[in-house]
Amino acid sequence: MAGSGKSKGRVFRLFRTVHGWLGIFIFPWVIVIGATGFYLNHPKTILPALEGPTYDESRFEAWPAPDPVSLEAARAVALSVWPDEAIDEVSEKVYHDRPSYQFKKASGRIIVTRPTGHYFVKTRYTRRTYAPDGALLHSKIYWGAVFKGLHRALWLGRSLGTWLADLTSLAMVVFGCTGIILWWLPRSRRVLRALAGRG
């Protein structure tokens, strides 16, 4: 019986150690999952507090001497953004009710408005608006995409996949199981003694 008690004690200490270290590991990710999950359930409550001032794009037409942009000029603008990346795709589209040239690169898209030369640099999580002379006019963060990305992968970007989220999910399962075991082991002795007494 003494050997059995020591064995149970070692098992209890092992599970307590595993449970404690897993708690430290998953704590920040539980906060991230909880906060982003709250946003996903209540976006209209969270977004107004995060979104900054907007930019009135009707001011494009008030730009001094607005000059229609050719495809070649628009391409030159696109090449200046992320200059180490090649242009993968070129298309014409209407963006924000303005005819535009769109250039796709690995990091995102550059959209040049044809009537005035203003342009947008878009990534998965941000949009920056520039004047024809390259002056930054406005920055926008796509908070919905940010929170969804964090909730799904626990970081932003797709380059590393979802291994951290998968690892955290497994850690949470083990954390829960060891918690149940730690709760049960001290009580199991009383239950077993009670059953033996009835026998």
N, C-alpha and C positions, 0 to 999 in steps of 0.2 A: 504493500500500500504506500509505503514511503517513497519507493521508486516511482510509482504512478503519480504521486503528488508532485515530485520534482519534475517529472516529464511534463505534466500539465503546466507547471510554473514556467518552464522553458518555452512551451508553446505560447503561453500568454504573453511573455516578454517579447517573443518574436513578432507576434501579431501587433503588439503595442508599438514596437519599433517601426514596423512596416507602415502601420496606420499613421503614426506621427510624421514620418518622412513624406508619405504621400500627401498628407494634409498641407505640408509646407509647399510641396511642388504644385499642387493644383489650386492653392488659394488665389493667386493673382488671376488665373484663368477662369475660376468660378466667378470672380468679380466682373471680368470682361463678358462672360456668357450672360450673367444676370443683367448687367447694364444694357447690353445690346439687345437682349431678349425683351427688356422693358420697352426699348425704343420700337422694336418690331410690333409690339402690341399696341403702342400708343404713339405713333409717329407725329400726329397732329399736336400732341402735347409737348414733345421734345423739340421738333424742328424750329418753331418760332424763336426759341431761346438761342439757337445756334446760328441761324442764317443771318448774315450781315446785310448791309445796304445793297440795294439793286442798282443797276446802271440803266439809264434811259437810252436805249439804242436809237431812238429817233434823233438823238444828237449827232448820229453819223452824218446825216444829210446837212447838218449845220457846220460840218468841218470845213475850214477854209479851202476853197478851190478843190472840192472833191473830184477825183479823177478816176474814171473807169479803168479797171485793171485787166490786162491781157493775161492769157494763160501763161505766157512766158514769165511775166512779172510775178504772177502768183506762185509759179514754181520756184522762182528765186527766193520768195519769202519762205516757202515750205522748206527749201534746202537749208535756210539759215537756222531753222529750229531742229534741234537734235542733229547737228551737222554730220555726226558720225554714222547716221542711219540712212539707208537708202529708202527712196519712195517706193512703196509696194503697189500702190493703186492710186489712180487719178480719176475723178468723176466730177460731174456737174450736178448740183442739187440746189434746192431752195432751203436755205437755213435761216430760221427766224424771219420768214417772209421775204428774204432777199436772195436773188440768184447768186450762187457762190460756186467756187471751185473747192473741191475737197481732196486732200492729199493724205493718204494713210501711211503711217510708219509703224515700226514695231512698238514704240512707246505711246502712240496715240494718233490723233488726227489734227491736221491744220486746215482750217476752213477760212478761205479768203473771200470776202464779199466783193462781188464784181463792180457794183456801182461806185464804191468809195475807197476800197482798198483796206478797210478795217479787217482784222482777222482774229480768229479764235484758235487757241491751242487747247485741245481737249485730251484728257487722259481718262482712265476709268473713274478716278475720284475727284478730278478738278477740271475747271474751265477758266482760262485766262483770256481776257479781251484786250486787244492791242489796237492802237491807232496806226494809221498808215506809216507814220515815222518810227514805229516800234515802241512808243511810250505805252506802258501798262495802264489801262483804264479801269480794269475791274478784275477781281479774283473771286471765284465761287468754288466752294467745296460741296461735292455731292454727298451729303451726310448719309443719305439712305444707302448708297453703295458702300460707304465706309463702314457703317454699322453691320450691314449684311456680310461684308467681307470678313470683319472681325468675328462675327458670330459663327461663320462657317469654318474659317481656317485659323482664327485667333491671331492673324496678322494680315497686313495688306499686301496684295500681290499674289500672283499665281506661280511664280518661279519655283517655289519650294513645295508646292502641292498642299496637302492637308495633313501631313504626318504629325504636326504638333497637336492639331485638334483630335486626331485619331488616338495619339498617345495619351492625351488628357482624358479622353472618353474612357479608355481602358483603365487609367489610373483611378478615375472616379468610381468605376465598377468595383475595383479591388478595394478602394477606400471604403465603399459601402459594405462590402462583404466582411472586411476585417472589423469594421465597426459593429456589425451584428454579432460576430464571434466574440469580440471583447465584451459586449453587453451580455452575451449568453454564458460564457465560461464561469464567471463567479456565481451565477444563478443556477447553473447546472448541478452543482454540488448539493444545493439545498433541495432541488427537485429530486435528485437521485436518492438523497437521504429520506425524503418524504415518501418516495415510492418503496424504499426498502423497509421503512417502518410499517407501512400498510401490509407488506408481505409477511 
